[in-house]
């Protein structure tokens, strides 16, 4: 709708910083934005691909060491090729094809992209043994890289990507220019003349490698791209042939679900598998539906997973695992059994969780914290406005001081690294109201936001439990529908989907969130429930409490009877 698009554009203007404007970009480019306070593409390029004048750098160093230890002749082969390169960057990858959303070629040991002064970019493909298809692979990868540098990265200079295939077990190597039958002599203007031109191309490369489709794209009806953080990219870049199992602990709002989606896309290209071989498991139906609509996997809830057989599945991604339960059986044992069916080539099992958002006290079915290995951590909040992030920090500190028994002591150490992206404006309000006042307050606020360009899809009204949501939803809806915000049908303006429980909304987000009397009868998780609530809100968070819970319940019954 037009209102939905207007609110999304408003969000882009207020909360995001342009990384790639269309005004001076090639015609097929899409705009690229990053959240205010996150690294700019220049900072990301400096962190990931720094250019040292007068020096040839191999990056990432850890991958270079790993490759050299696995293949004894590789270091001499590459050193010989680089002997005449005084300054530049050699960017290594297990597969540049996978990095560019192409399928991996199993016979390739690695690819290396040379960005050097006074030279065009050169893509090297290193094979273990001679393979006629190696040159086709290298050419296709180089051509895709060239296209993406221009159409995604927005590079405006002249660019060609030369190719060269090297073989560890042969003295014979093949060299071509972008797959031409005979070498093409490109003019010197295609060479990167200095450090500035090298960095400009590398910044375009950053956008190519770190971009992901923004959730705002669906609301705007056109494609917008956001960028991963350095830590998110570090996790995403792991070698899936070795990192078959991984536990990713992420603080509220740190981007766990984004990484989960990116990893599933990478699994598809790395292992040449279709979407029916990849399974995404979560606790809530709404999150299941959002991921299922991406068409990158099968998406099911834990309950469905435990009730059915999944004979075709090879790879499993588990999200929001801290809120899983064991009443239907041992889900972790079943997931491990499925991914380890093929002993010689086990599948991927990555588990994303956040103990601080645990919303119940039952057993989760996760292995003990000490057995969750290997492990990675995301400690930077990238989703929420400053005021909301400050509230999250305060609640996390309360948990640190008086931790519930369900949170492992080792997990508390993550709080030492807590930070957030500063610079995003927003609002946090905490008010005490009786139910009648609360209903009017929410209705007035929703009317205000809708009149100012937001849409119903930007708003969530969340209750402590599903039963409370069912009980009070119509009370709020009736008051909202008294306030027409346009000539459109009232039922279209205020949708029942705006209402849910805090637990069922886990993993999702909205620009505006109202928390209606958030509380829990289970001792020890009240701060966890508030974290789960607050982290759903990108911009505006309103926590509304009853001053006297019992009298407010009586009033709610009275409102329902008088409707």
Residue, then its C-alpha position, 0 to 999 in steps of 0.5 A: x500500500x502507499x502508506x506502507x511504502x511511505x513509512x518504509x521510506x521514512x524509516x530509510x531516511x531516519x535510520x539508515x545511511x546510504x552506502x550506494x546512491x543511484x545518482x552516480x551509479x550504473x543503471x542496474x544498481x539497487x540502493x544500498x543502506x546500512x543502519x546508522x552507527x554501523x561501519x560504513x563501506x569505507x570502514x568495512x573495506x579498511x577492516x576486511x581488505x586493507x591496502x598497504x602501500x608498497x606491500x603485497x598482503x595475503x588475506x585472510x591470513x588464517x585461511x592462507x595458513x590453513x591452505x598452505x598446511x593442507x597443500x604443500x606445493x601451494x605456497x611455492x606456486x602462489x609465491x612464484x605467481x606473485x613474484x612480480x607484484x610489488x603492491x596489492x592484495x591477494x584475497x583468498x577463498x575456498x570458492x569465489x563462486x560460492x561467495x558470488x552465489x554460484x555453485x561450488x566446483x568440488x575439484x577446486x582447492x581455492x580461488x584467489x583474487x589479486x587486486x594490484x597496482x598497475x594491473x587489472x584484477x586477476x582471478x586465480x583458480x587453483x586445482x588439485x589436478x588438470x580439469x578441462x572444466x576448470x577454465x570454464x568455472x574460472x571464466x564464469x566466476x570472473x564474469x559474475x564478479x565483474x557484473x556484480x562489481x558494477x551492478x551490485x557494488x556500483x563500481x563506475x570505473x573501467x573494469x575487467x577481470x582476467x583469469x588464470x587456472x593453476x594446477x598443483x600437480x602440473x607444470x601446465x597452467x592456462x591463462x585467458x582474458x574473461x574466457x576469450x578464445x584468444x587473449x585481449x589486450x585491454x588498454x592501460x585505462x583498465x588497470x588500477x593506477x593507484x591506491x585510491x582506485x584499488x580502494x574504490x574497487x574494494x569498496x564495491x567488492x565489500x558491497x558485493x560480499x556483505x549485502x543482503x536483501x533488506x526486510x524493507x524491500x517487501x514493504x517498498x515493493x522494490x529491492x533494497x540492500x543492507x550490509x552485514x557487520x564485520x563479525x556477522x561476515x566472519x561467521x558467514x564466511x566459515x568453511x562449511x566443509x569443516x564447520x559442520x556444527x556450530x552454536x551461534x549465541x547472539x544478544x537480543x537484536x544482534x542479527x541471528x536470523x539474518x545470518x541463519x538465512x544467509x547460511x542456508x543460501x550458502x549451504x545450497x551453493x556449497x553442497x549443490x542441494x535443493x531447498x527440500x534438503x535444507x530444514x529450518x526449525x523454530x518454535x513459532x508459526x509466524x517466524x516459520x511462515x516468514x522464513x518459508x516465504x523466502x523459498x530457501x528451505x523447508x521451514x517447520x516448527x519444533x512440534x512439526x519436526x518431532x511429529x514427522x519424518x524428514x528422510x530427504x533432509x541433509x542440513x538443519x538450521x535451528x533458530x531461537x533454540x533457547x525457547x525449545x521444549x522437550x515435551x515432544x521428545x529430544x529434538x537435538x538428538x533427532x536433528x543430530x541423527x538426521x544430519x549425521x546419517x551420511x557418516x562420510x559426509x555429515x550435513x550442517x547443523x547450526x543452532x542459533x540461540x540467546x539465553x537472555x530471551x528464554x521465555x519459560x523454565x522448562x528444559x530446552x533440550x540444548x546440550x549443556x553450555x560447556x558442550x556447545x562447541x564450537x561456539x561463536x558470539x554476536x554481541x552488537x545490537x544492530x536493530x534497535x534505536x538508542x533508547x530501546x538499546x539503553x533499556x535492553x542494556x539495563x535489563x541485561x545488567x539486572x540479569x547479570x546482577x541476579x542471574x536466573x538459574x536457566x542462564x549458564x554462568x559462561x553465557x553471562x560473560x557475553x555481557x562484557x562485550x555488549x554494544x549497540x549502533x548509536x545514532x538511531x532516533x526512537x522512543x521508549x515509554x513506560x507507563x502505568x494505566x488501567x485497562x480503559x486508559x490503556x486501550x484509549x492510549x494505544x488507539x490514539x498512538x496507532x491513529x497518530x502513527x498511521x496518520x504520519x505515514x506508518x502502516x499497520x504492518x509496522x505495529x505490533x501489540x503484544x501480550x504476556x500470553x496467548x490467552x491474554x491476547x485472545x481475551x483483550x484483542x477485540x477490546x483494543x480493536x473496537x477502540x481503534x476502529x472508532x478512529x478512522x485514519x482514512x476513507x479506507x475500510x476500518x477492518x483493512x486499516x487495523x488488522x488482527x495480525x497486529x496482535x500477538x503474544x510476546x513468546x509467539x512473536x519471538x524472532x520477528x520485529x516491527x517499527x512500533x511495539x506496544x507491550x501490554x502489561x508484560x509479566x509472567x507467573x514463572x519466577x526468575x524470567x521476568x527480565x527475560x520476557x522484557x528483553x524478548x519484548x523490547x528487542x522486537x521494537x526497532x524504533x518505538x517501544x511502549x511498555x504499559x502496565x496495570x497499576x493493580x493487576x486484579x482490578x484491571x482484570x475485573x475492568x477488562x471483563x466489564x469492558x467485554x460485557x458492555x461491548 
